[in-house]
Amino acid sequence: MKYKENWDMESVFPGGSESSTFKERLLEVSDSITDFSNKLEDWDPEGNSNDFTQLKSILQQYENISNALGEMGSFTTGLVSADVNDQKALQNSNQVADLRKDFSSENIILNKKISALTEEQFNKFLEDDFFKAMSFPLEEIRKKENDLLSTEEETIINNLSLDGLHGWGNMYNQLVASIQIPLTEDNETKYYSAGQFENKMNSEENPEKREELLKIWEDTWEKKADLFSTTLNHLSGFRLNNYQLHNYKDYMKVPLDYNRMDEETLDTMWNTIAKNKSPLKKYFKRKAQLLGVDQLGWLDVSASVDVGDYTSKKYTYNEAAEFIIENFKSFSPKMAEMSRRAFEEQWIEAEDRPGKRPGGYCSNLPESEQSRIFMTFAGSTSNVSTLAHELGHAFHSYVMRDLPIFNQRYAMNVAETASTFAELVVSNATIENATSDAEKINLIDEKLSRSVAFMMNIHARYIFERNLYDERQKSTVDSNRLKELMEEAQKEAYQDALRSYHPMFWATKLHFHITGVPFYNFPYTFGYFFSLGIYNRFLEDGNLSEDDYIALLRDTASMTTEELAEKHLNVDLRKPDFWQDALNSVHKDIEEFLELTESYI
């Protein structure tokens, strides 16, 4: 079967950005939010202390509205991603954002009323199976009550965030959409979108050409550096003002609370990684020799290593699909079957064409019980990894689809566990199936490049964000200083091991400008090494099965990160042992890479 490279949005709402069905749904959901508001206002916890029929009805309607907003949001965001010039789709997306804002205000009231229940009332209604199933997220709501301002104040902040926080995020996306990067080849100048140029730059085989492309990339973004610094300053400034209003002493409180993660766990992870970077320098030195350069530059780190007569495999979309399905099957037939559905039913937008936004993501369609995956597929092994990564996200949502909505709201750190686990399944299978040392070298190098990304690139992002927020608490940070902070963070994280860096990375990387989640970067490193630890457990313990993995995924929104690891892996994430075990896998990859490449230098 030949899989299509464009996703199917017609089955969600027919008619694209002009969909009349979508417009009707907007009105229906708006009316539902009004009705929900009235029901919520009528519910008096004190007057109905032992009768929770009203609350059950309210939570059921809450779930219906949440699912509808999720469906509409994925639809509109998808249309904008696939065509950044679709102004009608952008308008529709803003209308969904308006409804989300209204619903969030009602959610504040709901949380306040649930928090106002006495301990006796709360324990009483947890005896009902309906409420008992969502006990953890409901208890979480009650614990957060101490952090909240009054209902009126929280509502004002929520309403202002639409044109404040989220407005600046939208501005960033529009700036990125306007970028056209000129490249002259064979006396012909062609203009690339940011996503297309990034693909071209990352797949360039010639080291000198890579440096030239990186300079063009840097220069293009630098022309709008002041505009990007404005969006970043207002995003961080809005958050810091919000934290100050809530009397939060530490700006890390919100990202840690969101990820249901202790600061001790985060510090232990980074400290253990920092102690394990030295072997990467040996890998860098050998890779530089293989690439024919004195020292690796920024793009060389992820460049493909082709030795002997081996050249990196280029995949057609169909080949990538079948390859992923087959390798998923070796670990999880259920993940393989869902992935086959994703390809056959066109859940994926992969076509390489102008007008698309850069990057990739997976978005849930809760009513359709499907997902939609966005990326630009150009045939590289890295693209195959991205595809597997996003399918891992889709599988995570898929196995949780029957849980209450509260129990589906897993945080980003465990979300990235599911995605990177899927990547590991595919990459390790390719290494095992390599037919020559040259092919194995190429594949191990690609895997090590990802390890470098999580140990160094994302560490640089974390260092940068910490320094940015420290300085932003005092004043705005201009574009020149942002470039300095970025390069300083990269040099620290990479331990001065590169000959060139990427000072404009703070502007080119969407993750710094995402409004939904603060400190969007460190969860990727957590997810990678947590998934690596899980994967190693499955290799070591023949009694573990895909059902054990699915059980872990289904618990990701029903306990803290530390509790999840304790329950399913019997480990303490606050101690370095687990992280060191995962990092030892990276050391083994480096040792194998050095041994295999010895004869090629």
N, C-alpha and C positions, 0 to 999 in steps of 0.2 A: 504494500500500500504506500502511495506517495503522500506524505504529510504536507499540508499547506503551511506556509510560513506566516500567515496572518491570523490573528485571533478572530473569534466569532463574538461580536458584541450585539448582533441582531437578536440572538436568543435571549439576551438580557433585556434590552429595550430596543425594539425595531425602529429604524429610521435615523440612527446615528444622532448627531447633535440637534437635529430637528425633530426628534422622536415625540410624537403626540402622547404615546403611552408613558414616556418619562414625565412629561408635563402634568399628565393626570395624576401620576404617582406623587409628584411633588405636592399637589393640592391635598391628596388623601393623607399624606404623612403630616402635613401642616395641621390638618383638622384633627388628626390623631394626637398630636402634641397638645393641642388645645384641650381635647377631652381628657388626656392624661393629666394635664395641669389641674383641671377641675376635680378629678378623682383624688388627686394628691391633696388638694386643699380640703376636701371633705373628710379625708381620713384623719381621725383624732385618736392617736395611740392611747391617750389617757382614758377617753370615753369608751374605748373598745379594748380594754386591757387584756382580755383573754380570747377575743375573737379576731382572728387574723385573716378572715375571708377577704376583706378589702385589700389588705396588703398583698395577698396572693394575686388578686386580680391586677393590682398596680404593677407588680413585678412581671406578670405575664405580658401586660401591655408594654412595659419597658423593654422587654426582650423583642417584641414584635417591631417596635419603632427602631430599636438599635439595629436589628437585622435589615430593615428597610433602608436606613441611612447608610449602612455598610454596602448594600447592593448598589444604591445610587452613587455613592462616593467612588466605588471601584469603577463603575461605568464611566462617570464623567472624567475622573483622573486618567483613566485609560485612553479616552479619546484625545485629551490634551497631550498626553505623552506621545501618542502615535502621530499627532499632527500639531506641532507647537503653534501653528498659525490659525488653528480652528478657534476663532474668537467666540463663536456661539457655545462651543464646548466649555470654554473657560468661564463664560457667563453662567452656564448650567452648574459648573463646579462651585462657583461662588454662591449660587442659590442653595446648594446642598450645605455649604459651609454656614450659611445663615440659619438653616434649620438645625444644624448641629449646635450652633451657638444657643438657640432657643431651648433645645433639649438639654444642653449642659446646664443651663440655668435651673431647669426643673430638677435635674439630677442633684444639684446642690441642696435643694429643698428635701428631696427624697433621702439623701444621706444624713441631713440634719435630723429628720424625723426618726430614721432608723437608729441614729446615735442617741436620741432622746429616750429610747426605750430603757426601762429599768433593767438591771441585771436579771431580775426575776422574770420579767416579761420576755426578755431576749432568750433566756434558757427555756422558757415555756414554748415559744414558737419554734425553737430548734428541735422540739420533739416531733414536729410534723415532718414527714419525709421530704416534702417539697422544699422546705427551708433548710433541712439538715444537709441536703445535697450541696448547698452553697454556703455552708457554715464558715469556711475560711474567708472568702471574699467579704461576707457580711461582717465578720469580726474585724476584718481589715478596715472596713468603713468606720466602724465604731472607734478603733484605735486612732484613726486619723482626725477624729473630731477635735482633739486638742490643738491640732495645727491650723484649724480653720478660723477665719474671721466670721463676722455675722453673715447671715444669709444675704442681706442687702449688699454688704461690701463684696462678698464673693461673687455675687451676680454682676456687680458693676465691673469688677476686674475681668470676668468672663466675657462680658459684652464688649469691653474695650479691646480685648485680645484679638477680635476679628479684624479690625482695621489697624491694630497695633502690631502685635506679634505676628499673626498670620499674614497680615497685609505686607509686611516686609519680606516674609518668605515667598509670597507670590511675586513681589518685585524682583527678587533674586531669580526666580524661574523665568520671568519675562526677559531679564537681561541675558540670561544664558541662551534663551531661544533666539535672541537677536544676533548672536555671534555667528559671523561667517568668516572662515579662515582661508585666506588665499594661498594656493600652492602652485608654483610654476614648474611644470615638468614637460620636457620635450617642446619647449617654447610655447606651451599652452598653459594658461592660468585657469585653475579650477577652484571653485569655492566649496568648502566643506562645512557641514554643521559641526558643533562641538563633539557630538557623539561619533560621527564618522571620522573626524580627524584623530580623535583619541584612539579609535580602533587601528587606524593607519599607523599612527605613531608607535603604538605598542606592538605591532606586528612587523615593523621594519627590521630587516635582517642586517643591514650594514651599520656598524657602530658609529661611523662618522655621520651618516645620514640621520641616525637616531638623534645625535646631538643637534643637528641642524633643525630637525622637526621640533625638538624640545624648545629650542630658542624661539621658533615661530610661535609655538603654543604659549610660551611665557609672555612674549611681546604682545600677542593678541589680547590676552587677559589683562595685561598691565595697562592697556589703553583705557580700560574701564575700572582700574584699581580703586579709584576714589569712590565710584558708585558702589562697588562691592564692599568696600570698607564701611560705607554708610549703612548698607543692609546688615552687615555683621554687627556693627556697633549698636544698632537699634534692637536687633534680636537679643543680644546679650544684655543690653541695657534694660529692656522690658523685663527680662527674667530677674535681673538683680533688684530692680525696683519692687517687683512682686515678692521676692524673697524678703526684702527689707520690711515690707508691709506686714508680712507674716512673722517677722522677728526671727527668721532663720539665721543662725550664726554662721553657717557654712553653706556655700553654694553647692556643695556635693550632696547635701541632704536629699534634694529632690531626685537627682538621677539614681542615687542609691536606693531610695525608697521605691522608686518606679521599678527598678530591677529586683526588688525584694532581696537585697543583697547587703551584707555587712561590709563596712569600710575595711575591717580587718581582712576579709576575704580578698577584696580588691587589692589592698596593699601587699598581701602575701603573694598574690599572683604576679604582680609587677616586680616585686623584689626577687622572686624566684627566677623570673625571666631575665632580669638584669644580670643575675649571677651566671646565666647560661648562654651569654652572647658570644663569648670568646671563640667557640668552635665555628661560628658563622664566618668569622674573619678568614679562617682556613678555606672555607667554601668559597668566599669572595675571591681570594687570591687564585685558587684553582680555576674558577670560572673566568676570571680575567685572562688567564693564560689561554684557555680554550677559545675565548672570543677574539684573542689577538690584540688586547688592549693592556696598557700598563696598570690601570686601576679601573674598577667598575665605576660608571657614571650612573645617574639616577635611573635611566631607562634600561641600562645594561643588566640591572639586578633581575628584571623579569624577562629579559631577552631569552630566546630559545637557544639551547646548546645543541648544535648538530655536529657530530664528529664522524670521521671517516666519510663514507659515501651516503650516510643517512641524512635525510632532510625531514624536517618536521611534517608530520602528517596534516593534510588539510581535509576536513570533513565536509561532506554535503550535509544539509540539514537532516535529510533522511538517515544518513549514516550515523550522525550524532544521536538521533532519536533511538534507533535500534541498539546502538552501543550502550546507551544509558539504561534502557529497559533491560537488556540482557544482563548487565552487571548489577543492577538493582536486584534482579531475580536471584542472584547468588546469595544475597543476604536476606532480602525480604520480598517474597512473591506479592505481598499486598502493596508494597511501594511500587513494584514493577507494574502491577495491574493498574493502579491509579495513574501512573505516568503514561501508560499506553492510552488510557482514556483521554489524558490531557492532550496528547498529540492527535488522536483521532477526532476528538470533539473540538479541536481548535481553541484550546485555552491559552495558546502562546502566540505573542506578537514578536516575530524574530527577524523579519525582512530587513535587509541592509539597504536603506534608502534615505534620501535627504528629508529633513523636516521633522525627524524624531528627536526627542530629548535624549541626552546621554544617559548611560548607566543601565541598571536593571533592577527589577523588583518583582515581588509576588503580592497580589492583592486578593483578599478573600471575597467571595460572593456568598454570603451566609444563607440567603434565601434559595439560591440555585444549588447550594451545597457543592460548589465548584470554586476554582480560583482562576485568576488571569495573571499570566506571566509576561512581563515586558522586558525585552532586551534587543540588541542588534547583533545578529549572528553573521560572522564573516568567515567562519570555517576553521578557526584556530582551536588548538587544544584548550586554550584558556576560555574560549567561548563555550566549549563543551562543559568545562567545569562550572561556568556561570549557569548554564542551563540545568545541570544537576543540582547546583546550589538552590536555585529557585524552586525546583521540583521538590526539594527537601522541605522548603517552607510550605508548599502546597500540601504535602503529605501530613505535616504537623496539623494544619487546619482541618484536613480531611478526617483524621482519626478522632478529632474532638467535636465533630459536627453535631453529635447527639447530646452533648453536655449543656447544662444551663449556660446562658450567655455570660454570667459572671465568672463561670469556671472555664471559659474559653479565652479569657483576657490574660494571656501569658505575656511576660515582659520580653524585652528585646534580647537580653543575654541568653535566655533559653530558646528564643526563636532562632538565634544564630547557631545554637547547638544543633538543631534539626537540619539546618541547611548545610552546615559544614560537615556534619556526619554523612550526608548524602554525597558530598564531594569526595570524602575519604573513601567511601565504598567504591566509587568509580575510579579514582586515581590509583588506589591500591590494586584494584583488579587489572588495570592497564599495565602496571609494573610487573605483576605476576605473569601476565600473558605476553610480555615482550619477547620477541623472537631473536633478538641480538643484543649484545652489550651496548652497541651504539644507541639502539632504541631505548634500552633501559636507562642509560645515562640521560637521555633527553627527558624521559618521564620523571625520573627521580629529581632532576633539576627543576622541573616545573613544580613538583610537590614542595621542594625546598624553597622555591620562590614564594610560595604561599606562606610557608612558615616564617620567612623573612618579613613578609607583609604584616603578619600578626604580631611578631616579636619586635619589629623595628618601625615599620611604617605607621602602624596604629599607635605604637608607643609614642612616636613623634607627635601624632595628632593629640594624644592625651596630654603630653607635656605642653604643647602649644595652647590647648584650651585652658589648662590650669593657669598658665602665665597670662593668657588673654583676660580671663576673668579677674585675676589678681589686679591687673592694670586697669581694667574697665571699671572696677569699683572706685577708682580715683578720678578717672577722666576718660574721654573718648580716646581711641587708639587709631592713629592715622595709618594710611596704607603703607607708608615706608616702614613704620614700626611693625606692622603686621608681617611684612616680608622678613624683617629682621628676626622677629619671634619665631617665624616658621622655619627659617634656615637654622637658627640656633637649636631649635627642638630636633630638627632632622639630624644635625651633627651630633647632638647628644645621644639620640636614640640609635643612630648607626655607628656610634663610637668613632666618628671621623674616618670611616672606612671607605668613603666614596670620593670621587674626584669632582663630581657635580651634584648639585641639589636642585630643589624645585621651590623657590621662595614664594611663588604665587599659588602654591597648592591650597592655601586657605580660601582662595577664590574659586579655584577649579573644582574643588571637592564639594559636592552637594551636601554631604553629611554635616558640614559645619553650619548649614543654613536651614536644616530641617526644623520645623517648628513644633512638631508633635512630641519630640523626645529630646531633652537636653543631654549633652555629652553623649552623642549618638555613636561614638567610635569605640570606646573600650569594650562594650558588649561583644563586639566581633572577636576580640582576642579571647575573652572569656569563653564564648561559644566554640571557638576553634579548639582550645585546649581541653575544655570540658568534653567535647565530642570525641577528641582524640583519646582521652581517658576512658570514655565509655566504649569506644571501639576496641581498645586494647583489652578491656575486660571481656568483651564478647569473643575475642580471639583466644584469650587464656582460659575461659570457662566454657567448656563444651555444653554445659547445661543451660546457658542463656539462649534465648530465642528472640525472634522478631516480636513476639507477643510481650516479652519483657521490655523491649525497647518502646513498643507502643504504650505500655502501661506507664513508663516514665514520661513519655510525651503527654499523656492524658492528665498527668498530675502537675504539669508545669504551671498552671494558674491556680492551684489549690494548696500551695504551701510555699514557704520561703525557698530560696535557692539552696541554702545550707541544709534545710530539711529534706529537700528533693534528693540531694547527694547522699545524705545519711540513709534515707529509706531505700533507695534503689541501688546504691553502690557501696554503702557502708563506709563512707569516707568523710573526713572533716575538712572542708574547703578552707578553713582558717589556718590550717597547717600546711607546710610546704610539700609534704610527702606526695600528695596526689598530683600537684603541679610538676614536681620533679619527675615523677614516673612518666607523665605525658611528654615532658621535654626530653627525656631519655630517648624517646622515639625519634625525635629530630636529630639527636646525636648519632643514632644508628644510621639514619638516612645520609648524614654527612660522611660518616665513615665508609659507607658503601659507595657513595659518589666518588670519594677520593681514591678508593681502591680501584674502581672501574676505569677511572680516567687517567690513571698513572701512565699507561702506555700511549696516551694521546698527547703528551706534552714533551 
